[in-house]
Structure formats: C-alpha cells, structure tokens
Amino acid sequence: MTVTDLSYASATELLALMRRRALSPVELMHHTLDRIRTHDGALNSVVRLDAERALAEAADATERIARDDAALGALTGLPVLVKDGEDAAGLPTSHGTRAFRDNPPAAHDNLHVARLRAAGAIIVGKTNMPPMGAGVHTANEAFGTTRNPWDTTLSPGGSSGGSAAAVAAGLVALATAGDGGGSTRIPAALCGVVGLKPSRGRIPQGPARTTHWPRNTVLGCVTRTVRDTALHLDVAAGHHPADPYSLPAPAAPYLDALDRPVRRPQELRVRVMRTFGVAEPAQPQLAALERTVDTLWALGFRVVDEDAPLPGADDFPLFAQLRQKVLARARLTSVLDTYTTRPQDFEPWFAAALDQGRAVTIEELARYWEHRTRLDRWAAALFTDHDLLLTPTVPTTAWPAEGPDIEKALRERTIPIAYTSVFNDTGHPAISVPSGPAPGAAGPPCAVQLVAPHHREDLLLAAAALLEEANGVRHP
C-alpha cells in the first residue's frame, strides 16, 4: 500500500491490515504523526499532540497483536483525534477558547473517549473548534483559524471543523465530533466526509453535559466511510449510569445493518424536501440532491418529492436568533464561575454572545420551548408517513475561512444551519453523506442529509451506505 493509499484508507481497512499483520500499529502511528507534521501546517486542524504516549501505546498494541491477545478491542491500534471540547486524559481541554487554553491536562477521559480507549483506539491529540462550539466556522484566539483541505481560503465549517479537516486531509481515519445544531454534519458536508448526528441519548455524555444543555447536543464522529461510522457507533453507543438520559445498547450491532440487505427498497418511502420554506439552496447543492434522487429511484426506493415548510418558517430568522440566545445561556451556565471572575479572558465576540445568554427572559424561554414542541409534532407526522427524509446538508458550498456573512445569509436564505438544527431540536438521527461536485466540475464537495425516525440509526446507516457506494469517494 502506497503512502497515499495509507493516508486515505478507511478505519476498517487499517484495522484489517493490522489484524493480519500487514501493517503494525507502530508503523501506522509513525505515518500518522509524520502526516500531521507535514500537512497540518496549512490547515491548523490539530491543536495538541501526545506523540510520546501515542507511540508507547502503539508499541503495546503491536505486541498484543503479535501474540494474538484474545482481549483485543475493535479499534486496537487505530489513531484517533479528539475534538477539543471533550476530555482526554493527559491532554488539556481548551473548549476552543483562550480562556481555557492553559488548562491543566485532564485527569480522566469523558465517557465517549473512555469507550474508544477501551476498544483499543490510540488518542493522538486534539482538534480545533470555535469557542464552546459557538460557530459554523472554526477559529479562536487560542489556536487560530482552521482551513478546508480542498481550498485553504475556505472554512471547513464548525464547530467540529478541526476533526472534519483532519479526516478529509488524510491525517486520521476517525476523529470525534459533537453536534448541537449541525456541528458534525456541516463540516462533514463542506469537507467531503461522513458525519452522523446520532439520536438524542445514543452516546452517553454524563451529568456535566446533560445539566447545562437543552438536550440538543450529541456526540459522534467524522469518518471517511459509512462503515467506519457504524464501527464507531458500535463502540460508543449504549447506556451509562452517569448519564440518566442515555439509551440502552441496540439489539444488534450497527455493522450488521450494513451486512444485510436493506428491507426491499420499494417498501421504503423517502420524502425529499429542498427548502423547508426557509432556505434557497445554491445550484451545486440542488444538483447534488437531484443526483441522489435519481440514485434512490434507480435503487427502487419509493420517492415522494414534495417540499413542505417547517412550523414557523416565516419567522425562521427570528427563531434562529432566539435559539442562539438560549444556547448562549446554556454555555454561560457551564462557564459561569470562570466568566464571572475572568470575563476578559474570553474572545470579545464570544463574551458578547455569553452576555446575550444572560439576558434571556422567561418569555423567550417559553417561546423557544413552544417552538420545539411544534417541531416535534411536525417531525412525528413526517415519519408516520415516511421512512426517511432527504435534504441538502447545507445551502451552499464552503464559505471563507474567516466565517460566513450571516447578515447576507439571512437575506439570501442560505443560513448554514437551515437543514440541520431542526433535528437537534427533535432528536432524530441524521447523517451527511458526500455526493461529489456537479458533473464534470472540480472544486469543493457537496453533500446530502438523510434523516430517520427516532432510534433508527440502523436504517439510516444502511441507506447511507447505498448512497455512498453509488456516489464514490473523492479526496482533496
């Protein structure tokens, strides 16, 4: 396997190579560290490295594989990067802000990272993010701006932009992510990788997160293939007593859903929506959606091509702003002690956002939760009549690295979270799958979003794998 092949191999392929001893974890780790040092300077996706520990753990994994250790985990020897909003023992958690840049190393992994380590993954370092995940581009005053590997003048999106850029650039095959309004799916779409937002509660987070957030943020990963996403979910999913809202483990592994045929496609009803009544997707996104619709027809799915507005579509900009204020209130709650004593340490724009959260009124909270109830009813009716929903993931291709012009996006109805945030509010699983550029065109990738009923990641992953196979995979 060439260096290029190794860089862009899937996690599944790398694990198979290591299990049959065609590649050792030590060799893979040296390749990974060299790739980060050589290529990440132009991207700034990785903000911290733990090279010494990673090499030591790779040596241990190599020895265990050599002696056929019966206790090898599903991810043994695989290098993984962790988003800077998650705790990984031995590395500081800076949450993408200069206020926490000098935090001491975390003493423990969070629940998600602990499960990855228990399965044999080797944590290589941390990826960049905007402060506390509050952005659709990835930049802060702690580590700077992260750039898109397809075009370094463009953003990889946010808030999991560092993770998406690292996977797209071939630095690692898997990186962790989080999604509170599209923060996994948006960067996955802009970088041409796979990004899953699981069902609410699918991956446990622990009381520290469930206390402060309005139940719309979930953990996950970005990968290069749907199969790798299923592999990750098989490791990460399942109830944990520290998170009272976490779901039980699924009845069967998600990888099994990819290894058996999807229920006869002609029995599956896929609703196609282009605008939700709130967005005007650009031509590349529409072309990507049309190609996917053609693929679904060719595969035999029952396609229902009928747009419909979201509840309150006419007031979408106002609700989007209210949503941001409520999330700012949640962020403020989680950093209240620090912000009260050291407000000057936070990025000025982020401090202003936190102050907005402080100003949220009871009446605004009531309007927010009333709207969430309307979204729940809308989604319940949708999935009573349909098995899957297909939309664009984002209304446009990647915006400048310094961030989108939000005022312009509101005027032109291209707000980045138009298609994604609703399913954080309703809790449904949703995945962004690359769909390539317009036929014959070069340039940034496009993507589509598939959404499934509550807790049906098995169906979602199986359908996404069919689209992935039809669309093929490209690299920067």
C-alpha positions as a printed Julia matrix, in Angstrom:
476×3 Matrix{Float64}:
   0.0     0.0     0.0
   1.39    3.41   -1.01
   1.71    6.33    1.37
  -1.29    7.99   -0.31
  -3.35    4.81   -0.03
  -2.44    4.52    3.65
  -3.38    8.14    4.31
  -6.84    7.76    2.8
  -7.57    4.18    3.86
 -10.69    3.75    5.96
 -10.5     2.81    9.62
 -11.95   -0.58    8.7
  -9.19   -1.17    6.15
  -6.44   -0.06    8.54
  -7.73   -2.33   11.3
  -7.86   -5.28    8.9
  -4.28   -4.63    7.79
  -3.12   -4.57   11.41
  -5.04   -7.7    12.37
  -3.4    -9.7     9.6
  -0.03   -8.12   10.45
   0.46   -6.46    7.08
   0.8    -3.18    8.99
   1.81   -2.68   12.59
   0.29   -0.08   14.91
   3.77    1.39   15.34
   4.16    1.81   11.58
   0.72    3.36   11.32
   1.41    5.73   14.21
   4.69    6.93   12.71
   2.86    7.5     9.43
   0.1     9.41   11.23
   2.46   11.67   13.17
   4.55   12.35   10.05
   1.41   13.19    8.09
   0.23   15.63   10.76
   3.62   17.34   10.95
   3.93   17.54    7.18
   0.42   18.55    6.12
  -1.35   20.19    9.04
   0.67   23.41    8.96
  -1.53   24.68    6.13
  -4.75   23.53    7.83
  -4.31   24.06   11.58
  -6.73   21.25   12.37
  -4.7    19.64   15.17
  -4.04   21.87   18.17
  -2.36   19.43   20.56
  -0.33   16.24   20.08
   0.53   13.5    22.56
   3.11   11.79   20.36
   5.17   10.1    23.08
   2.18    8.42   24.72
   0.69    7.53   21.33
   3.88    5.78   20.21
   4.12    3.9    23.51
   0.52    2.71   23.18
   1.16    1.74   19.55
   4.12   -0.37   20.65
   1.93   -2.1    23.22
  -0.78   -2.71   20.6
   1.8    -4.14   18.2
   2.99   -6.58   20.85
  -0.56   -7.62   21.74
  -1.46   -8.29   18.11
   1.75  -10.29   17.65
   0.79  -12.65   20.49
  -2.85  -12.94   19.42
  -4.18  -11.36   22.6
  -7.75  -12.59   23.0
  -8.78   -9.29   24.57
  -8.06   -7.1    21.53
 -10.69   -4.41   21.06
 -12.5    -3.44   17.89
 -10.28   -0.36   17.45
  -6.93   -1.75   18.62
  -4.08    0.28   17.17
  -6.22    2.89   15.4
  -5.03    6.52   15.73
  -7.91    8.83   16.7
  -8.11   12.59   17.16
 -10.47   14.08   19.78
 -12.37   17.34   19.44
 -11.1    19.88   21.96
 -14.47   20.05   23.71
 -14.06   16.51   25.06
 -11.81   15.37   27.9
  -8.97   13.01   27.01
  -6.7    12.05   29.89
  -3.25   13.61   29.61
  -4.35   16.44   27.3
  -5.79   19.84   28.27
  -9.39   20.57   27.28
  -9.45   24.15   26.0
 -13.0    24.18   24.55
 -11.68   26.27   21.67
 -11.19   29.45   23.7
  -8.21   31.36   25.02
  -9.92   31.41   28.45
  -9.11   27.71   28.85
  -6.01   27.4    26.67
  -3.77   26.93   29.72
  -5.97   24.38   31.48
  -4.03   21.52   33.06
  -4.2    18.1    31.39
  -7.45   16.28   32.03
  -7.16   13.6    34.69
  -9.79   11.37   33.1
 -11.43   10.64   29.77
 -15.06   11.59   29.28
 -17.43    8.65   28.76
 -17.14    8.77   24.97
 -13.35    8.84   24.83
 -13.13    6.2    27.56
 -15.13    3.8    25.39
 -12.88    4.45   22.41
  -9.77    3.78   24.51
 -11.33    0.65   25.98
 -11.81   -0.61   22.41
  -8.1    -0.07   21.72
  -8.1     3.33   19.99
  -4.97    5.43   20.48
  -5.67    9.11   21.18
  -3.13   11.11   19.18
  -4.21   14.65   20.02
  -6.93   17.3    19.94
  -8.67   19.08   17.05
  -9.6    22.74   16.78
 -13.08   24.18   17.34
 -14.68   27.63   17.83
 -15.19   28.79   21.43
 -17.51   26.35   23.19
 -18.71   25.15   19.78
 -20.37   28.51   19.07
 -19.73   28.83   15.36
 -20.16   27.39   11.88
 -16.52   28.13   11.12
 -13.52   27.09   13.2
 -11.44   29.93   14.61
 -10.46   31.22   18.04
  -7.81   33.3    19.79
  -6.28   30.26   21.45
  -5.12   28.39   18.34
  -6.16   30.41   15.29
  -8.16   29.55   12.17
  -8.65   26.08   10.7
  -8.82   25.77    6.92
 -10.5    23.44    4.44
  -8.16   20.9     2.79
  -9.99   21.3    -0.53
  -9.17   25.03   -0.61
  -7.31   26.68    2.25
  -9.0    30.03    1.63
 -12.24   28.36    2.72
 -13.6    27.16    6.06
 -14.07   23.5     6.97
 -17.19   24.63    8.82
 -17.84   24.26   12.51
 -17.93   23.53   15.19
 -16.21   20.18   14.5
 -14.16   21.79   11.74
 -10.81   20.58   13.02
 -11.98   16.99   13.09
 -13.54   17.13    9.62
 -10.49   18.81    8.09
  -8.15   16.25    9.66
 -10.11   13.29    8.32
 -10.57   14.83    4.87
  -6.84   15.6     4.65
  -5.87   12.02    5.45
  -4.35   12.75    8.86
  -6.51   10.14   10.63
  -9.39    7.94    9.56
 -11.61    8.84   12.54
 -11.99   11.89   14.75
 -14.59   12.66   17.38
 -17.2    15.37   16.88
 -20.2    16.95   18.53
 -23.41   18.35   17.08
 -25.73   20.93   18.66
 -27.18   22.47   15.51
 -25.22   20.85   12.69
 -21.72   20.94   14.13
 -20.85   17.45   12.85
 -22.9    17.39    9.64
 -22.0    20.88    8.38
 -18.19   20.39    8.46
 -18.59   16.85    7.16
 -20.5    18.25    4.18
 -18.0    21.05    3.5
 -15.02   18.67    3.75
 -16.45   15.72    1.82
 -16.54   13.21    4.67
 -19.27   11.34    6.56
 -20.84   12.92    9.63
 -23.52   11.31   11.79
 -25.64   13.03   14.4
 -26.99   10.08   16.41
 -30.32   10.0    18.18
 -30.5    12.03   21.36
 -29.04    9.85   24.12
 -27.43    7.28   21.81
 -23.9     8.08   23.05
 -23.76    8.9    26.77
 -22.33   12.24   27.8
 -22.5    12.32   31.57
 -24.2    14.67   34.02
 -21.85   17.59   33.33
 -23.34   17.98   29.85
 -26.92   16.9    30.47
 -27.26   19.51   33.23
 -26.33   22.55   31.17
 -27.66   21.91   27.68
 -31.28   21.91   26.45
 -30.96   18.31   25.25
 -29.97   19.15   21.7
 -26.23   18.38   21.63
 -24.95   14.87   20.9
 -21.51   13.35   20.49
 -20.32   11.45   17.44
 -17.52   11.3    14.91
 -16.46   12.12   11.38
 -15.06    9.37    9.15
 -14.36    8.68    5.5
 -16.94    5.89    5.14
 -20.35    4.95    6.47
 -18.95    1.59    7.6
 -16.41    3.38    9.8
 -19.25    5.44   11.27
 -21.16    2.24   12.12
 -17.99    0.78   13.66
 -17.6     3.84   15.87
 -21.24    3.76   16.93
 -20.99    0.09   17.89
 -18.18    1.05   20.27
 -19.65    4.28   21.63
 -23.39    3.58   21.94
 -25.15    2.19   24.98
 -26.48    3.29   28.36
 -24.16    4.52   31.09
 -25.43    5.14   34.63
 -23.64    8.51   34.74
 -25.98    9.76   32.02
 -29.6     9.14   33.05
 -30.8    10.13   29.56
 -28.63    7.67   27.65
 -30.29    4.95   25.6
 -29.81    1.18   26.0
 -27.44   -0.6    23.65
 -29.08   -1.53   20.34
 -30.41   -5.05   19.89
 -27.9    -5.79   17.1
 -24.59   -4.22   16.04
 -24.89   -1.38   13.55
 -22.33   -3.08   11.35
 -24.86   -5.9    10.93
 -27.24   -3.41    9.31
 -24.64   -2.85    6.59
 -24.04   -6.55    6.05
 -27.65   -7.49    5.36
 -29.76   -6.11    2.52
 -31.95   -3.11    3.25
 -35.59   -4.15    3.51
 -36.98   -4.22   -0.02
 -36.36   -0.62   -1.16
 -39.77   -0.42   -2.83
 -41.29   -0.7     0.64
 -39.29    2.27    1.94
 -40.76    5.73    1.46
 -38.24    8.57    1.13
 -39.55   12.13    1.37
 -37.49   14.73   -0.49
 -37.51   18.35    0.69
 -35.46   21.11   -0.88
 -36.11   24.27    1.11
 -38.13   23.62    4.33
 -39.62   27.0     3.43
 -36.56   28.68    4.97
 -33.66   28.11    2.54
 -32.72   28.76   -1.08
 -30.03   26.17   -1.87
 -27.39   27.1    -4.43
 -27.17   25.28   -7.74
 -24.38   22.82   -6.71
 -26.45   21.7    -3.73
 -29.56   21.28   -5.85
 -27.59   19.3    -8.43
 -26.23   17.04   -5.69
 -29.75   16.48   -4.39
 -31.1    15.68   -7.86
 -28.33   13.12   -8.44
 -29.23   11.49   -5.15
 -32.93   11.42   -6.01
 -32.06    9.71   -9.29
 -29.97    7.18   -7.35
 -32.83    6.44   -4.96
 -35.2     5.85   -7.88
 -32.62    3.57   -9.52
 -32.28    1.58   -6.28
 -36.04    1.1    -6.16
 -37.0     3.37   -3.25
 -40.44    4.98   -3.21
 -39.53    8.64   -3.58
 -42.06   11.27   -2.52
 -40.72   14.53   -3.94
 -42.71   17.17   -2.08
 -41.4    20.15   -0.16
 -43.19   21.48    2.91
 -42.38   24.37    5.26
 -41.19   23.93    8.8
 -43.51   25.21   11.53
 -42.96   28.95   11.81
 -40.98   29.09    8.57
 -41.91   32.73    8.04
 -40.27   33.61   11.35
 -37.24   31.33   10.92
 -34.61   34.11   11.23
 -36.18   35.28   14.47
 -36.31   31.77   15.89
 -32.71   31.1    14.78
 -31.63   34.17   16.73
 -33.69   33.12   19.75
 -32.17   29.65   19.55
 -28.69   31.14   19.63
 -29.57   33.17   22.73
 -30.89   30.09   24.53
 -27.76   28.12   23.64
 -25.65   31.06   24.8
 -27.47   30.86   28.12
 -26.58   27.18   28.37
 -22.93   27.93   27.55
 -22.88   30.71   30.13
 -24.22   28.34   32.78
 -21.42   25.88   32.07
 -18.64   28.52   32.4
 -20.31   30.87   34.88
 -17.6    30.83   37.55
 -14.83   31.5    35.05
 -16.78   34.14   33.16
 -17.72   35.93   36.37
 -14.1    36.16   37.54
 -12.22   36.44   34.21
 -14.55   37.78   31.5
 -11.63   39.49   29.77
 -10.03   36.11   29.01
 -12.79   35.16   26.57
 -12.78   36.25   22.92
 -14.68   39.58   22.77
 -17.3    38.35   20.31
 -17.86   35.22   22.38
 -18.13   37.25   25.59
 -20.8    39.35   23.87
 -22.66   36.16   22.96
 -22.48   34.95   26.56
 -23.92   38.27   27.69
 -26.83   37.68   25.32
 -27.42   34.43   27.15
 -27.52   36.27   30.46
 -30.31   38.48   29.06
 -32.68   35.65   28.04
 -36.11   36.22   29.58
 -38.68   33.75   30.86
 -40.94   34.77   27.97
 -38.19   33.97   25.45
 -37.58   30.58   27.03
 -41.3    29.86   26.83
 -41.38   30.78   23.12
 -38.34   28.6    22.48
 -39.85   25.51   24.1
 -43.23   26.11   22.45
 -41.5    26.14   19.08
 -39.6    22.96   19.95
 -42.98   21.32   20.65
 -44.27   22.37   17.22
 -41.15   20.9    15.59
 -41.68   17.63   17.47
 -45.25   17.4    16.16
 -44.15   18.22   12.6
 -41.45   15.52   12.67
 -43.79   12.96   14.22
 -46.28   13.46   11.38
 -43.49   13.31    8.77
 -42.12    9.99    9.99
 -45.56    8.47   10.44
 -45.9     8.58    6.66
 -42.26    8.22    5.55
 -39.27    6.05    6.47
 -36.51    8.51    5.55
 -36.11   12.19    4.7
 -33.62   13.54    2.14
 -32.47   17.19    2.1
 -29.32   19.15    1.29
 -26.98   19.27    4.28
 -26.12   22.95    3.8
 -27.48   25.55    1.38
 -24.04   26.44   -0.08
 -20.54   25.12   -0.52
 -17.82   26.26    1.88
 -17.62   29.92    2.94
 -14.42   31.91    3.61
 -12.14   30.6     6.36
 -12.88   33.72    8.39
 -16.56   32.78    8.5
 -19.8    33.37    6.59
 -21.53   36.72    6.27
 -24.5    35.9     8.47
 -26.46   39.04    7.58
 -26.08   38.2     3.9
 -27.01   34.57    4.58
 -30.21   35.7     6.31
 -31.11   37.96    3.38
 -30.35   35.29    0.77
 -31.85   32.43    2.82
 -28.61   30.49    2.96
 -28.16   30.32    6.73
 -25.83   27.34    7.33
 -27.99   25.58    9.95
 -31.2    25.75    7.88
 -31.41   21.98    7.29
 -29.59   20.65   10.33
 -30.67   22.38   13.54
 -34.28   21.16   13.43
 -33.15   17.58   14.06
 -31.07   18.59   17.05
 -34.27   20.08   18.44
 -36.34   16.97   17.64
 -33.6    14.43   18.47
 -33.8    12.4    15.25
 -30.69   10.69   13.84
 -29.31   12.4    10.73
 -26.25   11.82    8.56
 -24.38   13.86    5.96
 -23.09   11.81    3.02
 -20.75   13.2     0.33
 -22.36   13.5    -3.1
 -19.47   14.91   -5.12
 -19.3    18.13   -7.18
 -21.58   18.9   -10.09
 -20.88   16.53  -13.02
 -17.66   17.48  -14.77
 -16.81   20.14  -12.19
 -13.89   20.37   -9.82
 -13.92   22.17   -6.54
 -15.39   21.81   -3.06
 -17.57   18.8    -2.32
 -21.33   18.77   -1.93
 -23.4    16.56    0.35
 -26.91   15.43    1.18
 -28.55   14.77    4.52
 -30.59   11.68    5.34
 -32.81   11.68    8.43
 -34.5     8.65   10.01
 -37.16    8.09   12.68
 -36.14    8.19   16.33
 -33.59    5.5    17.24
 -33.34    4.08   13.69
 -29.63    4.51   13.1
 -29.66    1.0    11.63
 -31.94    2.06    8.78
 -30.15    5.39    8.37
 -26.69    3.82    8.07
 -27.88    1.12    5.67
 -29.46    3.67    3.33
 -26.44    5.98    3.6
 -24.13    3.11    2.66
 -26.13    2.53   -0.53
 -25.8     6.2    -1.48
 -22.1     6.19   -0.63
 -21.5     3.2    -2.89
 -23.32    4.91   -5.75
 -21.56    8.26   -5.24
 -17.99    7.02   -4.78
 -15.31    8.73   -2.69
 -13.02   11.64   -3.59
 -10.03   13.13   -1.78
  -8.58   16.66   -1.73
